[in-house]
Amino acid sequence: MISFFEASLAELSIHRVGNRSQDEFYVLSEQPVHIKDTLLSGLLQQYFLGPFEKVNEIYRFFHPNSDLNLNEVYHFAAEIFKDGTTFHENSKELAKYLFDVSAHPKIKSGELYLAYFENVQIEGELHDAIGIFKSETKETYLKVYPQNSGFEISYEQEAINIHKLDKGCLVFNTDKEEGYRVAVIDQTNRSTEAVYWKDEFLKLKVRNDNFSQTNNVLGVYKNFVAEKLDQDFEISKADKIDLLNKSMKYFKEKESFDLDEFSNEVIGNEAGIASFKSYKKNYEEEFDTAIPDSFDISGAAVKKQARVFKSVLKLDKNFHIYIHGDKELIEKGFDDDKSMNYYKVYFREEQ
């Protein structure tokens, strides 16, 4: 979804942001960093952009008062996109704002990098992007080098591993009125009391596009089958797997989703359909995420969800039955003599 083989690093500013609750402060650079070494530029692009190649979820900025301009990061990003000469000054403002929200004692101090990239690809389109990154974790590295017809070894402390980006986001210069397209990474401070990066600093919501709609419906349906059905109905694990297989078949074969069509073709039971629609509505209310009753299906989202849809029936530690087709060819029973459950499987030939 995101690639950077055509991208170039145009601007870079570095500041340091401390933890306000620990009486630390921030340090702002007077000038941006000018990088002339092409190897260093390439390493920085790998460090900043590489982790985003595996990101599928795309967000947008929002504000609880529905006024996007009250979202500080959105405001400063918009200023930079409007006038590139303000990049460094707005990077300082972003550092100050991050310091303001860094009040929880578990938040680590670290360097804040503001980068401006040209030609980053997202969803097949090239856009400029503002990168906001923070490095919090430092490591020690050994260095071996030749000396006096042999080798010497030393180390460097407080160094940064370019393969481990702690926190980052990319703001793409598109869909401004909707809150831009934003990709985010947070590898540290995942506890609920410290998720300040995405929730407090950036203030993001999942973008409600075809990808997120497809992903959400499949996720809601998977949880409905796994959790809710047992509460309302007596249903076997084989029947659950069959329902999951039917849903995945629907999404792979159809170009668009229709709630009533999906419910009738996949669930096919009035009580089950009512239970699913109620479950979907509760999800929308709990997570404040509206899922429309019809939308175009995203193939990328189907592919992502297919990896977590299980079609394996595990029987003790002895057998696994993979169910991909007609569930009528498998029957469940109970053997009174052995006091054990059994499955009877019908097939025409071995392969």
Secondary structure as GFF3:
##gff-version 3
##sequence-region A 1 351
A	DSSP	beta_strand	2	3	.	.	.	ID=ss1
A	DSSP	beta_strand	8	17	.	.	.	ID=ss2
A	DSSP	three_ten_helix	20	22	.	.	.	ID=ss3
A	DSSP	beta_strand	26	27	.	.	.	ID=ss4
A	DSSP	alpha_helix	38	49	.	.	.	ID=ss5
A	DSSP	three_ten_helix	50	54	.	.	.	ID=ss6
A	DSSP	beta_strand	59	61	.	.	.	ID=ss7
A	DSSP	three_ten_helix	68	70	.	.	.	ID=ss8
A	DSSP	alpha_helix	72	82	.	.	.	ID=ss9
A	DSSP	three_ten_helix	84	86	.	.	.	ID=ss10
A	DSSP	alpha_helix	87	101	.	.	.	ID=ss11
A	DSSP	beta_strand	110	122	.	.	.	ID=ss12
A	DSSP	beta_strand	125	135	.	.	.	ID=ss13
A	DSSP	beta_strand	139	147	.	.	.	ID=ss14
A	DSSP	beta_strand	150	159	.	.	.	ID=ss15
A	DSSP	beta_strand	167	172	.	.	.	ID=ss16
A	DSSP	three_ten_helix	176	178	.	.	.	ID=ss17
A	DSSP	beta_strand	181	186	.	.	.	ID=ss18
A	DSSP	three_ten_helix	192	194	.	.	.	ID=ss19
A	DSSP	alpha_helix	196	196	.	.	.	ID=ss20
A	DSSP	pi_helix	197	202	.	.	.	ID=ss21
A	DSSP	beta_strand	204	206	.	.	.	ID=ss22
A	DSSP	alpha_helix	210	223	.	.	.	ID=ss23
A	DSSP	pi_helix	224	228	.	.	.	ID=ss24
A	DSSP	alpha_helix	229	232	.	.	.	ID=ss25
A	DSSP	alpha_helix	237	253	.	.	.	ID=ss26
A	DSSP	beta_strand	256	258	.	.	.	ID=ss27
A	DSSP	alpha_helix	259	262	.	.	.	ID=ss28
A	DSSP	pi_helix	263	267	.	.	.	ID=ss29
A	DSSP	alpha_helix	270	287	.	.	.	ID=ss30
A	DSSP	beta_strand	294	296	.	.	.	ID=ss31
A	DSSP	alpha_helix	299	306	.	.	.	ID=ss32
A	DSSP	beta_strand	312	315	.	.	.	ID=ss33
A	DSSP	beta_strand	319	322	.	.	.	ID=ss34
A	DSSP	three_ten_helix	327	329	.	.	.	ID=ss35
A	DSSP	beta_strand	330	335	.	.	.	ID=ss36
A	DSSP	beta_strand	340	345	.	.	.	ID=ss37
###
